[in-house]
Amino acid sequence: MPLGLNACRIAELAAYNHRGVLSKRPYSEEMEKAFWKSLFQAAPREARGLLKEMQLAMDIGLVMTTFYAAKFPPHPSHTGVLLDTMENYKVPTDLLTLVYQSCICRC
């Protein structure tokens, strides 16, 4: 759960809220791919079988981050940015090209 909750931070690094619109940085795709590749290569193999659970935890982290654990009333633009973020930043499901192929190339 903590891994997934903190994985939502990739969205904060790779994109930003520009007046209520999620704007990706020019390098966001490369950064996201490098993030997930490093994470899955370093994590225990068991983590690779928990992709759905990681996605749920990541979504929970995004909601908690966006609405500050319900301590403040949400700004009207936050909901749109949250939905854009949840749609654009997902835990990768194709680990074959992300993790395993680079492991084969190094051998």
Backbone as CSV, one residue per row, in Angstrom:
resi,resn,N_x,N_y,N_z,CA_x,CA_y,CA_z,C_x,C_y,C_z
1,MET,0.813,-1.193,0.000,0.000,0.000,0.000,0.864,1.268,0.000
2,PRO,1.882,1.390,0.863,2.689,2.617,0.835,3.387,2.829,-0.507
3,LEU,3.808,1.759,-1.144,4.461,1.889,-2.443,3.502,2.492,-3.457
4,GLY,2.298,1.992,-3.519,1.309,2.524,-4.449,0.892,3.946,-4.116
5,LEU,0.723,4.226,-2.819,0.343,5.573,-2.416,1.399,6.583,-2.835
6,ASN,2.649,6.221,-2.685,3.727,7.137,-3.042,4.007,7.161,-4.538
7,ALA,3.576,6.140,-5.260,3.782,6.125,-6.706,2.992,7.226,-7.401
8,CYS,1.973,7.757,-6.742,1.202,8.849,-7.351,2.066,10.089,-7.505
9,ARG,3.186,10.148,-6.839,4.085,11.311,-6.945,4.670,11.453,-8.340
10,ILE,4.736,10.374,-9.121,5.261,10.478,-10.482,4.438,11.476,-11.286
11,ALA,3.144,11.537,-11.029,2.288,12.485,-11.740,2.647,13.925,-11.388
12,GLU,3.033,14.163,-10.130,3.417,15.510,-9.721,4.734,15.932,-10.365
13,LEU,5.611,14.985,-10.602,6.898,15.301,-11.203,6.805,15.430,-12.725
14,ALA,5.945,14.629,-13.330,5.861,14.576,-14.791,4.838,15.535,-15.385
15,ALA,3.974,16.101,-14.564,2.939,17.002,-15.064,2.612,18.031,-13.985
16,TYR,1.856,19.015,-14.359,1.479,20.041,-13.402,0.091,20.590,-13.735
17,ASN,-0.526,21.194,-12.739,-1.855,21.785,-12.878,-1.663,23.204,-13.408
18,HIS,-2.088,23.422,-14.636,-1.985,24.753,-15.248,-3.387,25.311,-15.426
19,ARG,-3.820,26.067,-14.423,-5.155,26.677,-14.436,-6.275,25.663,-14.643
20,GLY,-6.173,24.575,-13.946,-7.221,23.564,-14.001,-7.071,22.539,-15.100
21,VAL,-5.961,22.581,-15.827,-5.713,21.624,-16.905,-4.406,20.900,-16.606
22,LEU,-4.428,19.583,-16.706,-3.207,18.802,-16.501,-2.295,19.009,-17.704
23,SER,-1.109,19.508,-17.466,-0.138,19.753,-18.533,1.084,18.876,-18.298
24,LYS,1.380,18.023,-19.272,2.551,17.155,-19.158,3.807,17.933,-19.516
25,ARG,4.878,17.611,-18.827,6.169,18.207,-19.156,6.724,17.492,-20.389
26,PRO,7.615,18.127,-21.149,8.131,17.515,-22.384,8.797,16.156,-22.166
27,TYR,9.390,15.960,-21.022,10.113,14.724,-20.730,9.290,13.735,-19.911
28,SER,8.005,13.949,-19.763,7.198,13.154,-18.833,7.151,11.669,-19.190
29,GLU,7.029,11.323,-20.468,6.934,9.908,-20.842,8.230,9.163,-20.548
30,GLU,9.368,9.770,-20.864,10.650,9.131,-20.583,10.872,8.982,-19.084
31,MET,10.492,10.022,-18.325,10.669,9.966,-16.882,9.777,8.902,-16.266
32,GLU,8.544,8.825,-16.720,7.629,7.826,-16.177,8.124,6.415,-16.478
33,LYS,8.579,6.185,-17.701,9.083,4.861,-18.070,10.313,4.496,-17.238
34,ALA,11.225,5.433,-17.053,12.426,5.179,-16.243,12.059,4.922,-14.781
35,PHE,11.064,5.648,-14.277,10.609,5.466,-12.901,10.107,4.045,-12.680
36,TRP,9.164,3.609,-13.529,8.582,2.282,-13.368,9.613,1.188,-13.618
37,LYS,10.470,1.363,-14.590,11.500,0.368,-14.881,12.416,0.185,-13.670
38,SER,12.885,1.278,-13.109,13.760,1.207,-11.928,13.041,0.581,-10.749
39,LEU,11.787,0.977,-10.554,11.028,0.457,-9.432,10.845,-1.054,-9.530
40,PHE,10.414,-1.537,-10.698,10.151,-2.963,-10.830,11.418,-3.794,-10.887
41,GLN,12.515,-3.245,-11.331,13.762,-3.994,-11.325,14.323,-4.109,-9.918
42,ALA,14.075,-3.103,-9.077,14.607,-3.116,-7.717,13.668,-3.803,-6.723
43,ALA,12.386,-3.812,-7.009,11.402,-4.379,-6.079,11.455,-5.902,-6.099
44,PRO,10.997,-6.523,-5.021,10.906,-7.987,-5.029,9.992,-8.456,-6.153
45,ARG,10.270,-9.622,-6.697,9.472,-10.156,-7.805,7.990,-10.261,-7.454
46,GLU,7.670,-10.464,-6.184,6.278,-10.584,-5.767,5.496,-9.308,-6.087
47,ALA,6.171,-8.164,-6.077,5.496,-6.890,-6.358,4.949,-6.860,-7.777
48,ARG,5.566,-7.590,-8.676,5.111,-7.614,-10.068,3.756,-8.291,-10.210
49,GLY,3.360,-9.071,-9.232,2.060,-9.735,-9.263,0.962,-8.931,-8.587
50,LEU,1.290,-7.744,-8.115,0.324,-6.918,-7.378,-0.004,-5.624,-8.123
51,LEU,-0.043,-5.678,-9.443,-0.244,-4.467,-10.242,-1.602,-3.822,-9.999
52,LYS,-2.661,-4.624,-9.896,-3.996,-4.060,-9.653,-4.065,-3.401,-8.279
53,GLU,-3.453,-4.035,-7.295,-3.442,-3.475,-5.949,-2.633,-2.183,-5.912
54,MET,-1.518,-2.162,-6.659,-0.710,-0.943,-6.718,-1.482,0.187,-7.392
55,GLN,-2.244,-0.127,-8.432,-3.036,0.901,-9.116,-4.092,1.473,-8.176
56,LEU,-4.745,0.604,-7.417,-5.759,1.074,-6.459,-5.116,1.994,-5.427
57,ALA,-3.973,1.589,-4.893,-3.278,2.414,-3.893,-2.825,3.734,-4.507
58,MET,-2.379,3.695,-5.762,-1.961,4.919,-6.442,-3.148,5.863,-6.613
59,ASP,-4.298,5.324,-6.997,-5.502,6.141,-7.146,-5.924,6.745,-5.799
60,ILE,-5.835,5.963,-4.749,-6.161,6.477,-3.410,-5.209,7.608,-3.053
61,GLY,-3.931,7.434,-3.348,-2.952,8.481,-3.081,-3.252,9.755,-3.851
62,LEU,-3.664,9.603,-5.103,-4.021,10.783,-5.905,-5.210,11.524,-5.315
63,VAL,-6.232,10.777,-4.890,-7.413,11.402,-4.289,-7.030,12.098,-2.988
64,MET,-6.248,11.427,-2.146,-5.851,12.021,-0.867,-4.999,13.268,-1.088
65,THR,-4.101,13.218,-2.039,-3.253,14.369,-2.333,-4.080,15.523,-2.885
66,THR,-5.000,15.221,-3.770,-5.807,16.265,-4.406,-6.708,16.974,-3.411
67,PHE,-7.327,16.222,-2.534,-8.295,16.820,-1.623,-7.763,16.979,-0.207
68,TYR,-6.459,16.838,-0.028,-5.811,17.084,1.261,-6.507,16.362,2.409
69,ALA,-6.869,15.124,2.163,-7.538,14.292,3.172,-8.804,14.976,3.698
70,ALA,-9.501,15.714,2.848,-10.787,16.388,3.142,-10.668,17.472,4.211
71,LYS,-9.487,18.029,4.398,-9.328,19.101,5.382,-9.755,20.451,4.817
72,PHE,-9.690,20.619,3.498,-10.033,21.886,2.873,-11.082,21.632,1.790
73,PRO,-11.926,22.595,1.515,-12.872,22.400,0.403,-12.105,22.378,-0.914
74,PRO,-12.460,21.483,-1.812,-11.711,21.376,-3.071,-11.975,22.566,-3.987
75,HIS,-10.965,22.961,-4.696,-11.110,23.988,-5.721,-11.817,23.324,-6.909
76,PRO,-12.677,24.029,-7.611,-13.408,23.411,-8.735,-12.502,22.765,-9.791
77,SER,-11.306,23.283,-9.984,-10.420,22.711,-11.010,-9.779,21.404,-10.570
78,HIS,-9.758,21.127,-9.282,-9.073,19.935,-8.780,-9.685,18.639,-9.308
79,THR,-10.996,18.600,-9.411,-11.662,17.377,-9.873,-11.258,17.038,-11.297
80,GLY,-11.236,18.019,-12.179,-10.832,17.775,-13.567,-9.400,17.318,-13.679
81,VAL,-8.515,17.964,-12.925,-7.099,17.577,-12.949,-6.921,16.179,-12.367
82,LEU,-7.657,15.865,-11.303,-7.597,14.524,-10.718,-7.992,13.465,-11.746
83,LEU,-9.104,13.687,-12.427,-9.564,12.709,-13.417,-8.566,12.572,-14.570
84,ASP,-8.000,13.684,-15.033,-6.979,13.629,-16.083,-5.756,12.857,-15.608
85,THR,-5.355,13.111,-14.370,-4.178,12.433,-13.812,-4.422,10.939,-13.690
86,MET,-5.595,10.562,-13.200,-5.902,9.138,-13.039,-5.975,8.431,-14.387
87,GLU,-6.364,9.152,-15.411,-6.435,8.561,-16.745,-5.057,8.452,-17.397
88,ASN,-4.187,9.424,-17.147,-2.885,9.468,-17.814,-1.772,8.697,-17.111
89,TYR,-1.846,8.589,-15.800,-0.759,7.940,-15.060,-1.263,6.668,-14.413
90,LYS,-0.828,5.564,-14.968,-1.258,4.242,-14.505,-0.030,3.374,-14.240
91,VAL,-0.216,2.416,-13.375,0.818,1.403,-13.167,0.897,0.602,-14.460
92,PRO,2.079,0.446,-15.028,2.182,-0.284,-16.298,1.773,-1.741,-16.140
93,THR,1.122,-2.254,-17.156,0.710,-3.655,-17.115,1.564,-4.526,-18.028
94,ASP,2.318,-3.925,-18.929,3.172,-4.675,-19.834,4.601,-4.678,-19.300
95,LEU,4.856,-5.557,-18.347,6.189,-5.620,-17.749,7.193,-6.324,-18.649
96,LEU,6.720,-7.011,-19.670,7.622,-7.716,-20.573,8.599,-6.747,-21.224
97,THR,8.106,-5.673,-21.799,9.000,-4.716,-22.447,9.669,-3.797,-21.445
98,LEU,9.023,-3.539,-20.321,9.558,-2.599,-19.352,10.681,-3.193,-18.517
99,VAL,10.501,-4.391,-18.034,11.462,-4.974,-17.090,12.241,-6.144,-17.699
100,TYR,11.531,-7.111,-18.216,12.181,-8.349,-18.607,13.101,-8.179,-19.823
101,GLN,12.720,-7.369,-20.782,13.531,-7.212,-21.965,14.883,-6.574,-21.630
102,SER,14.899,-5.581,-20.736,16.167,-4.964,-20.379,17.022,-5.920,-19.566
103,CYS,16.407,-6.832,-18.814,17.176,-7.839,-18.075,17.853,-8.810,-19.045
104,ILE,17.149,-9.163,-20.111,17.710,-10.080,-21.100,18.883,-9.436,-21.818
105,CYS,18.756,-8.154,-22.132,19.824,-7.461,-22.861,21.103,-7.351,-22.040
106,ARG,20.999,-7.276,-20.741,22.187,-7.129,-19.898,22.933,-8.435,-19.708
107,CYS,22.284,-9.554,-19.958,22.916,-10.857,-19.699,23.914,-11.211,-20.775
